[in-house]
Amino acid sequence: MIKTVLLMVLCSGIAGNKCKVIPTPVDLFDDYHKCIVYGYDYSHSLMASFNPEWVNSMEAYTKFSCETDKVI
């Protein structure tokens, strides 16, 4: 069975900080469209939930991709 997997990380624009994997409530999707729409929505919700002072001080941002993979 082919599924699309959401891969998301939280990053900082501050030099020396590394991106960290973000666990998401849903990570397997039936197609790319469902995955990418969920990724943007979840990213927005996550960033909106953070303290603005922290986001500004860390220059925080998310990155994500949707990859097709075989699931057994």
Stockholm file with secondary structure:
# STOCKHOLM 1.0

chainA/1-72         MIKTVLLMVLCSGIAGNKCKVIPTPVDLFDDYHKCIVYGYDYSHSLMASFNPEWVNSMEAYTKFSCETDKVI
#=GR chainA/1-72 SS CEEEEEEEEEEESSTTCCCEECCCSCCEESSHHHHHHHHHHHHHHHHHHSCHHHHHHHTEEEEEEEEEEECC
#=GC SS_cons        CEEEEEEEEEEESSTTCCCEECCCSCCEESSHHHHHHHHHHHHHHHHHHSCHHHHHHHTEEEEEEEEEEECC
//
